[in-house]
Amino acid sequence: MTAFLIRRMLQVVPVLLGISLVVFFLVRLIPGDPAVAALGSRATPQLIARVHDQLGLDLPLWQQYLNFLRNASRGDFGISFFYQSDVWSVVVPRLEVTLILMASAVVLSVGIATPCALLAALRQGRLADHAVRVAFTIALGIPAFWSGIMLAFLFGVRLRLVPIAGFGKGGIDTLVHLVLPSAAIAIALSPILVRTLRSSLIEVLRSDYVTTARAMGLKRRFLYGAYILRNSLRPMITVVTINFGVLIGATVITEQIFSLNGIGALLIGSIATRDYAVIQLVTLIFALIVVGVNFLADVLYMVIDPRVTLAR
């Protein structure tokens, strides 16, 4: 485990360096001047020049990037142009919202995909199988922003069953507020999981050890749990890991639709205001989340299949 953790930590460094390099130069291609965005109607050539000098925006880009790396190595990611505050104090309070939303969306996606895929695999070629495949093929083509708007309109505005904005006050209230945002993300993610898990289940159902277990008269709950589902989960974990970028993108959009004060909504707002420091930190946090999910996937592989080791 120690060797595995050290190797993973070393792999994170070049990944974060590459992402920081790409993001640093890409955000500076956004049209507009952050000094003008921060000053607003008070922007005069003298004030703009003063802000450029204070923030180091008048330096060559390569020198700005080296200054950014030097400060970031000390945990200093700068000051938000727009909020006029340390960037950590702007980003960290919003991180909880995004993490809870992403976790609830993954749980809901798996909760939807598992029974549907199992039903389709057990009824392969029959009406239930065709219905599941058609339904999730249609869902695969629905963008997250459209499903979010439709869910908010139908269940929030017309039927008034659940709230359509805000994060709630904690506990059950937060879970109720996250029903529609999580469902919007799950609609985008669950079709991929259903297709993968269905194929994996069909392959496992045809295996010799399942045939032997059935011949021995093993009870269904043990057969489906310990034999079929457990041996079919590895491909689904891989798909969730690979498509985590899709999940992040859907989360960013969903936070905007449902007025959730997370780092996804903060990222979109910071792009509009050219708040370089916030954009860079949020992007690096998303990169760390992806790296963490990949690590968790490796651990889950080992838990599901004891033949898999972290040292490999």
C-alpha positions as CSV (number, residue, x, y, z in Angstrom):
1,M,0.0,0.0,0.0
2,T,2.8,2.4,0.9
3,A,4.6,1.8,-2.4
4,F,1.3,2.2,-4.3
5,L,0.6,5.5,-2.6
6,I,4.1,6.9,-3.2
7,R,3.8,5.9,-6.9
8,R,0.4,7.6,-7.2
9,M,1.6,10.8,-5.5
10,L,4.5,11.0,-8.0
11,Q,2.1,10.5,-10.9
12,V,-0.1,13.4,-9.6
13,V,2.7,16.0,-9.9
14,P,3.2,15.9,-13.8
15,V,-0.6,15.7,-14.2
16,L,-1.2,18.8,-12.2
17,L,1.7,20.6,-13.8
18,G,0.3,19.9,-17.3
19,I,-3.2,20.9,-16.3
20,S,-2.0,24.1,-14.7
21,L,0.1,25.0,-17.8
22,V,-2.8,24.4,-20.2
23,V,-5.4,26.3,-18.0
24,F,-3.0,29.2,-17.3
25,F,-2.5,30.0,-20.9
26,L,-6.0,29.1,-22.1
27,V,-7.8,31.5,-19.6
28,R,-5.6,34.3,-20.8
29,L,-7.1,33.8,-24.3
30,I,-10.5,34.7,-23.0
31,P,-11.5,38.1,-24.6
32,G,-11.5,41.0,-22.2
33,D,-9.3,42.4,-19.4
34,P,-9.7,41.2,-15.8
35,A,-8.7,44.7,-14.6
36,V,-11.6,46.2,-16.6
37,A,-14.0,43.5,-15.3
38,A,-12.9,44.2,-11.7
39,L,-13.1,48.0,-12.0
40,G,-16.3,48.2,-14.0
41,S,-17.5,51.7,-14.8
42,R,-14.5,53.2,-12.8
43,A,-12.0,51.8,-15.3
44,T,-9.7,54.5,-16.6
45,P,-6.3,53.9,-18.3
46,Q,-4.5,55.0,-15.1
47,L,-6.5,52.7,-12.8
48,I,-6.2,49.8,-15.3
49,A,-2.4,50.2,-15.4
50,R,-2.2,50.3,-11.6
51,V,-4.2,47.1,-11.3
52,H,-2.0,45.4,-13.9
53,D,1.0,46.4,-11.9
54,Q,-0.4,45.2,-8.6
55,L,-1.5,41.8,-10.0
56,G,1.5,41.3,-12.2
57,L,-0.5,41.3,-15.4
58,D,2.0,43.5,-17.1
59,L,4.7,40.9,-16.9
60,P,5.4,38.4,-19.8
61,L,3.2,35.3,-19.7
62,W,6.1,32.9,-19.0
63,Q,7.1,35.0,-16.0
64,Q,3.5,35.1,-14.7
65,Y,3.4,31.4,-15.0
66,L,6.7,30.9,-13.1
67,N,5.4,33.3,-10.4
68,F,2.2,31.2,-10.2
69,L,4.1,28.0,-9.8
70,R,6.4,29.5,-7.1
71,N,3.4,30.8,-5.1
72,A,1.3,27.6,-5.6
73,S,4.1,25.5,-4.2
74,R,3.6,27.4,-1.0
75,G,-0.2,27.0,-1.1
76,D,-0.7,30.6,-2.3
77,F,-3.0,30.7,-5.3
78,G,-3.4,34.4,-5.3
79,I,-6.2,36.9,-4.8
80,S,-9.6,36.8,-6.5
81,F,-9.9,39.8,-8.9
82,F,-13.6,39.9,-8.5
83,Y,-14.2,39.0,-4.9
84,Q,-11.1,40.9,-3.6
85,S,-10.3,38.1,-1.2
86,D,-7.9,35.2,-0.9
87,V,-8.9,32.6,-3.5
88,W,-9.1,29.8,-0.9
89,S,-11.7,31.6,1.2
90,V,-13.8,32.0,-2.0
91,V,-13.5,28.4,-3.2
92,V,-13.4,26.1,-0.1
93,P,-16.8,27.1,1.4
94,R,-18.4,26.1,-1.9
95,L,-16.6,22.8,-2.3
96,E,-18.9,20.8,0.0
97,V,-21.9,21.5,-2.3
98,T,-20.2,20.2,-5.4
99,L,-18.9,17.1,-3.6
100,I,-22.2,16.1,-2.1
101,L,-24.0,16.7,-5.5
102,M,-21.5,14.5,-7.3
103,A,-21.7,11.8,-4.7
104,S,-25.5,11.7,-4.7
105,A,-25.6,11.7,-8.5
106,V,-23.2,8.7,-8.7
107,V,-25.3,6.8,-6.1
108,L,-28.5,7.6,-7.9
109,S,-27.0,6.6,-11.3
110,V,-25.8,3.2,-9.9
111,G,-29.1,2.7,-8.2
112,I,-30.9,3.2,-11.5
113,A,-28.5,1.3,-13.7
114,T,-28.1,-1.8,-11.6
115,P,-31.7,-3.1,-11.5
116,C,-32.4,-2.0,-15.1
117,A,-29.2,-3.8,-16.4
118,L,-30.0,-6.9,-14.3
119,L,-33.5,-7.0,-15.7
120,A,-32.3,-6.6,-19.3
121,A,-29.6,-9.2,-18.9
122,L,-32.0,-11.8,-17.3
123,R,-34.6,-11.1,-20.0
124,Q,-32.1,-10.9,-22.9
125,G,-33.8,-10.6,-26.3
126,R,-37.3,-10.2,-24.7
127,L,-39.6,-7.2,-24.3
128,A,-38.1,-6.0,-21.1
129,D,-34.6,-6.1,-22.6
130,H,-35.7,-4.1,-25.6
131,A,-37.6,-1.6,-23.5
132,V,-34.6,-0.9,-21.3
133,R,-32.2,-0.6,-24.2
134,V,-34.6,1.8,-26.1
135,A,-35.3,3.9,-23.0
136,F,-31.6,4.4,-22.1
137,T,-30.6,4.9,-25.7
138,I,-33.0,7.9,-25.8
139,A,-31.7,9.1,-22.5
140,L,-28.1,9.0,-23.8
141,G,-29.0,11.7,-26.3
142,I,-30.5,14.1,-23.7
143,P,-28.1,16.8,-22.6
144,A,-27.8,17.5,-18.9
145,F,-29.0,21.1,-19.2
146,W,-32.2,20.1,-21.0
147,S,-33.1,17.3,-18.6
148,G,-32.4,19.7,-15.7
149,I,-34.7,22.4,-17.1
150,M,-37.5,19.8,-17.9
151,L,-37.2,18.2,-14.4
152,A,-37.4,21.6,-12.7
153,F,-40.4,22.7,-14.8
154,L,-42.3,19.5,-14.4
155,F,-41.7,18.5,-10.7
156,G,-40.8,21.9,-9.3
157,V,-43.0,24.4,-11.1
158,R,-46.0,22.4,-12.3
159,L,-46.4,19.7,-9.7
160,R,-44.5,21.5,-6.9
161,L,-43.3,18.3,-5.4
162,V,-39.7,19.3,-4.7
163,P,-37.7,22.6,-4.5
164,I,-35.9,23.7,-7.6
165,A,-33.2,26.0,-6.2
166,G,-30.8,26.2,-3.3
167,F,-28.9,23.6,-1.2
168,G,-31.2,23.3,1.8
169,K,-30.5,23.7,5.5
170,G,-28.8,20.3,5.9
171,G,-29.9,16.7,6.5
172,I,-33.2,15.7,4.9
173,D,-33.8,19.2,3.6
174,T,-30.6,19.1,1.6
175,L,-31.4,15.6,0.2
176,V,-34.8,16.9,-0.9
177,H,-33.2,19.9,-2.6
178,L,-30.7,17.6,-4.4
179,V,-33.3,15.2,-5.8
180,L,-33.7,17.1,-9.1
181,P,-30.1,18.1,-9.6
182,S,-28.9,14.5,-8.9
183,A,-31.6,13.1,-11.3
184,A,-30.5,15.5,-14.1
185,I,-26.9,14.3,-13.8
186,A,-28.0,10.6,-13.4
187,I,-30.0,10.8,-16.7
188,A,-26.7,11.7,-18.4
189,L,-24.6,9.1,-16.7
190,S,-26.8,6.1,-16.2
191,P,-27.3,5.1,-19.9
192,I,-23.5,4.5,-20.1
193,L,-23.6,2.4,-16.9
194,V,-26.6,0.3,-18.1
195,R,-25.0,-0.6,-21.4
196,T,-21.7,-1.6,-19.7
197,L,-23.3,-3.5,-16.8
198,R,-25.8,-5.3,-19.1
199,S,-23.0,-6.6,-21.3
200,S,-20.9,-7.7,-18.3
201,L,-23.9,-9.4,-16.7
202,I,-24.7,-11.4,-19.9
203,E,-21.1,-12.6,-20.0
204,V,-21.1,-13.6,-16.3
205,L,-24.5,-15.4,-16.7
206,R,-22.9,-17.6,-19.4
207,S,-19.9,-18.5,-17.3
208,D,-19.3,-22.1,-16.0
209,Y,-19.3,-21.1,-12.3
210,V,-22.8,-19.6,-12.5
211,T,-24.0,-22.7,-14.3
212,T,-22.4,-24.9,-11.5
213,A,-24.0,-22.7,-8.8
214,R,-27.4,-23.1,-10.3
215,A,-27.0,-26.8,-10.6
216,M,-26.0,-27.0,-6.9
217,G,-29.3,-25.2,-6.1
218,L,-27.8,-22.1,-4.7
219,K,-30.4,-19.6,-3.4
220,R,-31.1,-16.7,-5.7
221,R,-30.0,-13.9,-3.3
222,F,-26.6,-15.5,-3.0
223,L,-26.4,-16.3,-6.7
224,Y,-27.2,-12.8,-7.8
225,G,-25.2,-11.0,-5.1
226,A,-22.0,-13.1,-4.6
227,Y,-21.7,-14.7,-8.0
228,I,-23.4,-12.5,-10.7
229,L,-23.4,-8.9,-9.6
230,R,-20.0,-8.9,-7.8
231,N,-18.2,-10.3,-10.8
232,S,-19.9,-7.9,-13.1
233,L,-19.1,-4.7,-11.3
234,R,-15.5,-4.2,-12.4
235,P,-16.4,-2.9,-15.9
236,M,-18.9,-0.5,-14.4
237,I,-16.4,0.9,-12.0
238,T,-14.0,1.4,-15.0
239,V,-16.7,3.2,-16.9
240,V,-17.6,5.5,-14.0
241,T,-13.9,6.4,-13.7
242,I,-13.4,7.0,-17.4
243,N,-16.6,9.1,-17.7
244,F,-15.9,11.2,-14.6
245,G,-15.2,14.1,-16.8
246,V,-18.8,13.8,-18.1
247,L,-20.0,13.9,-14.5
248,I,-18.0,17.0,-13.7
249,G,-19.3,18.8,-16.8
250,A,-22.9,17.9,-16.0
251,T,-22.3,19.0,-12.4
252,V,-21.1,22.4,-13.5
253,I,-24.1,22.9,-15.7
254,T,-26.6,21.6,-13.2
255,E,-25.3,23.9,-10.4
256,Q,-26.2,26.8,-12.7
257,I,-29.7,25.6,-13.5
258,F,-30.6,24.8,-9.8
259,S,-28.8,27.8,-8.3
260,L,-26.5,25.7,-6.3
261,N,-23.6,27.6,-4.8
262,G,-20.9,25.1,-5.7
263,I,-17.5,25.4,-7.4
264,G,-19.0,24.5,-10.7
265,A,-21.2,27.6,-10.7
266,L,-18.3,29.6,-9.3
267,L,-16.1,28.4,-12.3
268,I,-18.7,29.6,-14.9
269,G,-19.0,33.0,-13.1
270,S,-15.3,33.4,-12.8
271,I,-14.9,32.8,-16.6
272,A,-17.3,35.6,-17.2
273,T,-15.4,37.9,-14.9
274,R,-11.9,36.7,-16.1
275,D,-11.1,35.8,-12.5
276,Y,-7.9,33.9,-13.3
277,A,-7.0,32.9,-9.8
278,V,-10.3,31.2,-9.1
279,I,-10.4,29.5,-12.5
280,Q,-7.0,28.0,-11.9
281,L,-7.7,26.7,-8.4
282,V,-11.1,25.3,-9.3
283,T,-9.6,23.5,-12.3
284,L,-6.8,22.0,-10.2
285,I,-9.4,20.8,-7.6
286,F,-11.4,19.1,-10.3
287,A,-8.2,17.4,-11.5
288,L,-7.4,16.2,-7.9
289,I,-10.9,14.8,-7.7
290,V,-10.4,12.8,-10.9
291,V,-7.1,11.5,-9.6
292,G,-8.7,10.6,-6.2
293,V,-11.5,8.7,-8.0
294,N,-9.0,6.7,-10.0
295,F,-7.2,5.7,-6.8
296,L,-10.6,4.7,-5.2
297,A,-11.4,2.6,-8.3
298,D,-8.1,0.7,-7.9
299,V,-9.0,0.0,-4.2
300,L,-12.5,-1.1,-5.2
301,Y,-11.0,-3.5,-7.8
302,M,-9.1,-5.2,-5.0
303,V,-12.2,-5.4,-2.7
304,I,-14.4,-6.9,-5.4
305,D,-11.7,-9.2,-6.8
306,P,-9.1,-10.4,-4.3
307,R,-6.9,-11.5,-7.2
308,V,-6.2,-7.9,-7.9
309,T,-3.4,-6.3,-5.9
310,L,-2.4,-2.6,-5.6
311,A,1.2,-3.4,-6.2
312,R,0.5,-4.7,-9.6
